[in-house]
Amino acid sequence: MPDNKKFIENLSGTGKCIGVLTSGGDAQGMNAAVRAVVRMGIYVGAKVYFIHEGYQGMVDGGDNIKEASWESVSSMLQVGGTVIGSARCKDFRTHEGRLRAALNLVQRGITNLCVIGGDGSLTGANLFREEWSGLLDELVQSGEISEEASQIHSALHIVGMVGSIDNDFCGTDMTIGTDSALHRIIEVVDAIMTTAQSHQRTFVLEVMGRHCGYLALVSALACGADWVLIPEMPPKDGWEEQMCNKLSENRADKKRLNIIIVAEGAIDQSNKPITTELIKDLVVRCLGFDTRVTILGHVQRGGTPSAFDRILASRMGVEAVLALLEASPGTPACVVSLCGNQAVRLPLMECVQMTQEVQKAMDEKRFEDAVRLRGRSFENNLNTYKLLSHRKIDSELPHSSFNVAVLNVGAPAAGMNAAVRSAVRVGITEGHTMFAVSDGFEGFCKGQIKEIKWGDVGGWTGQGGSLLGTKRTLPAKHIDKIAEQMRIHNINALLVIGGFEAYLGLMELQAARSKHAEFCVPMVMVPATVSNNIPGSDLSIGADTALNAITDTCDRIKQSASGTKRRVFIIETMGGYCGYLATVGALAAGADAAYIYEEPFDIRDLQSNVEHLTEKMKTSIQRGLVLRNENCSVNYTTDFIYQLYSEEGKGVFDCRKNVLGHMQQGGSPSPFDRNFGTKISAKAMQWISKKLKECYREDDGHVFANTEDSACLLGMRRRALVFQPVIQLKDETDFVHRIPKEQWWLRLRPLMKILAKYKTSYDVSDSGQLEHIIRLRTKDISAI
């Protein structure tokens, strides 16, 4: 192995003490972060202490600061809020309070702090670090600690993780708790939509976000709301009339309900608050619509964390411990965060300063700057919302004579409909005529193609499955008939939304260009499959929803196992040969093992897993959870593993098995999949428009595209959405097993094993070097 690789085995925490606390408002996923810090800390040989009740516990000391054990964080993963408590602390704001906190830490040898909270909590931690040596000097002078103790504990290291449902911290794409809060909002909106539809009502929903409109904006994107009001982008003067026109237009368009989403901090151009009551009165006065107000309040903070938040928090918790182990006295306090799909470390105060700059920009009415400072993710959400929500009248539309067809291919995946809706509406806004193909390539060859209008896709975002219909049929054997249909309907571009069959299908269409000129048009594929097995993309539409289905089921199964004690469950997941769902599901559910095709295993591995579970049954955690990917091994089937565990565990534990099956493909799409499908599809349509202009031949009035880069896959790669010619992805693909040759999530497997108490090798070379937030902004403009 190359010398520049860095492994966890070479990082030792022996002799180090880490304190972990949660502070400020609670957020779902904080417990997963605490669990990861505790287990990773213990794994590397450090002592880890819970600091209960946030900074208040640090100031008060005593039983508030307790050493944590491996078992003490068991069963925390699925619990919302924070088990170790959080409090707003006035004492820590005083010098006297911080002096007491320093004494309590020194007495226990704690010089490493992991703080999980919002920007206020992290700013407090940084001030504490800056004052540390002065505080120790005071304690030496007052005789409360010795000079020697002051020398030993001379440096305080701080790593922050942002736990905040508002997603209001600059430098990180997602803060811990945001995705779960979106789950709560979308559950409510979906429920409200059914009642609103029955009575033709207008609903005004207030969501949290005093200074940040992220929750309002993304939930509006995810449910296709008619209007959204956020603090960063106050509506222009005369918005009242505009909004009422939009609502009445939608009603005239046979839409039976209206949804208006308002962030609690929404303001107008004069910085005056816009309240839900003000909007209700306006709608009733101007339109006479039956209008109701729903304020979601603390529901958004509650409930079990989503799969995304558990994985995010677990990854961040492990990264935080690595950052503390690598810190030297001169290392500035940092936050660990997620940028795209990549863990990064950023200087804490740079992030805090930028977060404060947003508020300053809003106070000074520099709203465009505020949006830009929020970061690329926020900016792109806003741009996509604007693109999709405001229907232009025909005279305002740019007129193109292009026809664009959209189809779903492969197995159904939650979020496909959101992607189709987005494509149709962006296409219409760009002036194209949009066609929907039913039942994939099979429907294509039969001529099941019809024009699809703006109103036809209303309410599609929240629908599971595929409303267009989808089939696994590949185009090659029907290629002549498909070419004929392309000619009949004069299709100038194709958007294919689907799984591995869509990828193969696009390759077959490209190969057919030499015989059929009809296929010499821009073609793009958007990955949508629960298996997440598409080369060229780290994530696929539908995988997050499937992951949540697996996690929810595992939570229930764990609960049942806790009741009966000494029980091990073997759970089979989907995914074909791709072990993504099994591995990431195992990490989100806190499983003991996950068997996958990509990591070959033999009878010795099975034996060591049984022994590991036997040891576990001697502790207070008397249950086990094992995930198995459906195609991980021809011979070690779910039945075989179940029988082996049953036999070997006789007298120690009993076994049950559960095949999750097609429930992983169903259900309402998660907020992440709705949002991801909407944004990626909008970007794909904009690419199609650009290519159509480039490939249009004035002389004969035809579109002709025959280059490699005119048949692309749009995928998420680390931090950005990238268009990649499908032909160039051939070498990255294992066609026999229908998986990419290299898969990023395999790096998460050691993390899963460490958190389940296995000794393993873990390559941490990829873990973050300290980056700077300003550089980050310019480098990643093209990301989601």
C-alpha positions, 0 to 999 in steps of 0.5 A, spaced: 500 500 500 502 507 498 506 510 504 501 516 504 495 512 506 493 513 513 490 508 518 486 508 524 491 503 527 496 508 527 492 513 531 492 512 538 487 515 543 491 512 549 491 517 555 486 522 552 480 524 555 474 526 550 468 530 553 461 530 549 456 534 550 449 537 546 447 544 547 442 549 545 436 546 541 435 539 540 435 535 533 434 528 531 440 525 530 444 528 536 444 521 539 447 518 533 452 523 534 454 522 541 454 514 540 459 515 534 463 519 539 463 514 545 464 508 541 470 511 536 473 514 542 473 507 546 475 504 540 482 508 539 483 507 547 481 514 549 476 515 555 470 518 553 465 522 558 458 524 557 457 532 559 449 532 561 445 538 560 450 541 556 454 547 558 450 547 565 453 540 566 460 542 565 459 548 570 455 544 575 460 538 575 459 533 579 454 527 577 453 531 570 460 529 568 460 521 567 464 516 564 461 513 558 461 505 556 460 502 550 453 499 552 451 506 555 450 508 548 446 502 546 439 503 543 440 511 542 440 511 535 433 510 534 431 515 539 430 523 537 432 529 541 438 528 546 439 523 551 444 526 555 440 533 555 441 540 553 440 546 556 441 554 555 446 556 560 447 563 562 452 561 567 457 559 562 456 566 559 460 569 565 467 568 566 466 565 573 462 560 570 467 558 565 472 558 570 468 553 574 467 549 567 475 549 566 476 546 573 471 540 572 474 538 566 481 539 569 479 534 575 477 529 570 483 530 565 478 532 559 482 536 554 478 534 548 471 537 547 466 534 542 460 540 542 454 538 538 449 544 537 448 550 533 452 556 532 451 559 539 454 553 542 460 553 538 461 560 538 461 559 546 466 553 545 471 557 541 471 563 546 472 557 552 478 555 548 481 562 547 481 563 554 483 556 556 490 558 558 488 564 562 483 560 566 488 555 568 493 560 570 487 563 575 486 556 577 493 555 579 493 562 583 487 560 587 491 553 589 485 549 586 490 546 581 497 544 581 502 547 576 503 540 574 496 539 572 496 546 568 502 544 564 499 537 563 492 540 560 495 546 557 491 545 550 484 544 549 482 541 543 475 543 540 471 539 534 464 541 533 458 538 529 452 542 527 446 539 530 440 544 528 433 543 524 434 549 521 440 548 517 442 555 518 449 554 519 454 556 513 459 551 510 455 545 511 450 542 506 446 539 511 446 540 519 444 534 523 436 534 524 434 537 518 432 531 514 428 528 520 425 535 521 423 535 513 420 528 514 416 531 520 413 537 515 412 532 509 408 527 513 404 533 515 403 536 508 401 529 505 396 528 511 393 535 510 393 535 502 388 529 503 383 533 507 384 540 503 382 536 497 376 533 500 373 540 501 377 545 496 381 548 502 387 553 502 392 551 507 397 556 510 403 552 514 408 555 518 414 551 519 420 553 523 426 557 521 426 564 525 432 566 521 433 561 515 428 559 510 431 552 508 425 548 511 420 552 508 424 552 501 425 545 501 418 542 504 415 547 498 419 544 493 418 537 496 410 538 496 409 542 490 407 548 494 403 554 491 407 559 494 413 560 499 415 565 504 422 565 507 426 571 510 432 571 505 428 572 499 422 577 501 417 578 496 417 584 491 412 589 493 405 587 490 406 580 492 399 580 495 396 581 488 401 576 485 400 570 490 392 571 489 392 571 482 397 564 482 392 561 487 386 563 483 389 560 476 391 554 480 383 553 482 381 555 475 386 549 473 382 544 476 386 544 482 382 543 488 387 545 494 392 550 495 398 550 500 402 556 502 408 555 506 411 560 511 417 560 515 416 563 522 421 568 520 418 571 514 419 578 512 417 583 507 421 588 503 421 593 509 423 587 514 416 587 517 414 580 519 409 576 514 405 572 519 400 566 517 394 570 520 396 576 515 396 571 509 389 567 511 386 574 512 388 576 505 386 570 501 379 570 505 378 577 503 381 577 496 379 570 494 373 568 499 377 561 499 376 557 505 382 557 508 386 554 514 392 555 518 396 550 521 402 551 525 407 545 526 411 548 532 415 543 536 413 537 532 418 538 527 423 537 532 420 530 535 420 523 532 425 518 530 431 520 526 431 519 519 436 514 516 440 520 513 441 523 519 443 517 523 448 516 517 450 523 517 451 523 525 455 517 525 460 519 520 461 526 523 461 523 530 467 518 527 470 524 523 470 528 530 474 523 534 479 523 528 480 530 528 481 531 536 486 525 535 490 529 530 489 536 533 496 539 535 496 545 540 496 550 534 490 547 531 484 552 530 477 549 533 474 546 527 467 543 525 466 537 521 461 537 516 458 534 509 459 537 503 456 534 497 457 526 499 464 528 502 466 529 509 470 536 510 473 540 516 472 547 516 475 552 521 469 553 526 470 561 526 470 562 519 463 558 519 460 562 525 462 569 521 459 567 515 453 565 518 453 572 522 454 575 515 447 572 512 443 575 518 447 582 517 446 582 510 438 581 511 438 586 516 441 591 511 436 588 506 442 585 501 437 579 500 441 577 494 447 577 498 444 573 504 442 567 499 449 567 496 452 567 503 447 561 505 451 557 500 450 553 493 445 548 496 440 553 498 441 557 492 440 551 487 434 550 491 431 557 491 433 557 483 429 550 482 423 552 486 423 559 482 423 555 475 418 550 477 413 554 481 411 560 477 407 558 470 408 563 465 403 564 460 404 562 453 406 569 450 411 569 455 414 563 453 420 562 449 418 558 443 422 552 441 419 547 435 423 541 439 419 535 442 422 532 448 420 525 451 420 523 458 420 515 460 421 511 466 425 504 465 427 499 470 423 497 477 419 503 480 423 507 485 420 513 489 422 519 487 421 518 479 414 522 479 418 528 482 423 527 477 418 527 471 414 533 474 420 537 474 422 535 467 416 536 464 415 543 467 422 545 466 421 543 459 415 547 458 418 553 461 424 552 456 419 552 450 419 545 448 413 540 447 413 535 452 411 528 451 410 522 456 412 515 454 408 510 458 411 503 460 418 504 458 421 502 452 416 497 451 411 502 451 415 506 446 415 501 441 408 500 441 407 508 440 404 509 447 406 516 447 402 522 448 403 530 450 404 532 457 402 539 459 403 543 466 397 541 469 398 534 468 403 533 473 400 537 479 401 533 485 406 528 482 412 529 487 409 526 493 406 520 489 410 513 490 412 508 484 412 510 477 405 514 474 408 513 467 409 506 468 415 502 468 418 496 465 425 492 465 425 491 457 431 493 453 430 497 447 435 493 442 430 488 440 425 493 438 430 498 436 426 499 429 419 500 432 422 505 437 426 509 431 419 509 427 416 512 433 421 517 434 420 519 427 412 519 427 412 524 433 418 528 431 422 526 438 428 531 438 431 529 445 430 523 450 430 524 458 430 517 461 429 516 468 431 509 471 436 504 473 441 499 470 436 497 464 436 505 463 443 505 463 444 499 458 438 502 454 441 508 453 448 505 451 444 501 446 440 507 443 447 510 442 450 504 439 444 504 434 445 511 431 449 508 426 443 505 423 438 510 425 439 517 424 433 518 429 437 516 435 442 522 433 439 526 438 441 529 445 439 523 450 440 524 458 439 519 463 437 520 471 439 515 475 433 512 479 433 505 483 433 503 490 439 499 489 444 505 488 448 501 483 449 506 477 456 507 475 457 515 475 453 516 480 454 516 488 446 516 489 440 514 485 433 517 486 429 512 491 435 509 495 434 514 501 426 512 501 428 504 501 433 506 506 428 509 511 423 503 509 429 498 512 431 502 518 424 503 520 423 495 520 429 494 523 427 499 529 421 495 530 424 488 530 430 491 535 424 493 539 421 486 539 428 483 540 429 487 546 422 484 549 424 477 548 432 478 550 437 473 547 434 474 540 438 475 533 434 477 527 437 475 520 434 480 515 434 480 507 435 486 503 434 488 496 439 491 491 441 485 486 449 484 487 450 491 490 450 491 497 449 499 498 442 498 502 445 492 506 451 496 508 448 503 509 442 500 512 446 496 517 450 503 519 443 506 520 440 501 524 446 499 528 446 492 526 452 487 528 454 485 521 452 486 514 453 480 508 454 483 501 457 480 495 462 486 494 466 483 500 467 476 500 466 472 506 466 464 508 464 460 513 470 462 518 467 469 518 460 467 519 463 463 525 467 469 528 460 473 527 456 468 531 462 468 537 461 475 537 454 475 538 455 470 543 459 475 547 454 480 546 449 476 549 453 476 556 453 484 556 446 488 557 445 488 550 441 482 549 439 482 542 442 482 535 441 484 528 444 481 521 443 484 514 444 480 508 444 482 501 439 478 497 445 476 492 451 476 497 452 469 496 449 463 492 450 458 497 450 462 504 443 463 503 438 467 508 436 460 510 443 457 511 445 463 515 439 463 519 440 455 520 447 456 522 446 461 527 440 457 530 445 451 531 451 455 533 447 459 538 443 454 541 442 455 548 445 462 548 440 465 543 435 464 538 434 466 531 428 469 527 429 471 519 425 476 515 425 478 508 423 485 507 422 484 499 418 489 495 416 494 501 423 497 499 420 499 493 414 502 495 411 508 499 411 515 499 418 518 497 422 521 502 423 529 502 431 527 500 428 523 494 423 528 492 428 534 492 434 530 489 429 528 483 426 535 482 433 538 482 437 533 478 431 532 473 431 540 472 438 540 471 438 534 466 432 538 462 437 545 462 442 540 459 437 538 453 435 545 452 443 547 451 444 541 447 438 542 442 441 549 441 448 546 439 445 541 435 440 544 431 442 545 423 439 551 420 440 548 413 435 542 414 431 544 420 433 538 424 437 536 430 443 532 429 447 529 435 452 524 434 458 525 439 459 521 445 457 527 449 450 527 447 448 521 450 450 522 458 448 520 465 447 525 470 450 523 476 452 526 483 460 525 484 462 527 491 461 534 491 457 536 484 452 533 479 456 531 473 454 530 466 458 523 463 458 520 456 455 513 458 460 510 453 466 513 457 462 509 463 463 502 460 470 501 463 467 503 470 462 497 470 461 490 472 456 488 467 455 481 469 453 483 476 450 490 474 454 494 479 460 499 478 467 497 479 468 502 485 463 504 490 464 510 495 460 507 500 465 501 501 469 506 505 463 506 510 463 499 512 469 499 517 465 504 520 459 500 521 464 494 524 467 499 529 461 501 531 459 494 532 465 493 536 469 489 531 477 490 530 478 492 523 483 496 518 480 503 517 483 507 511 482 514 514 486 518 509 480 521 506 478 524 512 478 531 512 484 536 511 482 543 514 479 547 508 477 554 508 470 556 507 471 561 502 475 557 497 470 552 498 464 556 495 468 558 489 470 551 488 463 547 488 459 552 484 456 546 480 454 542 485 447 540 487 
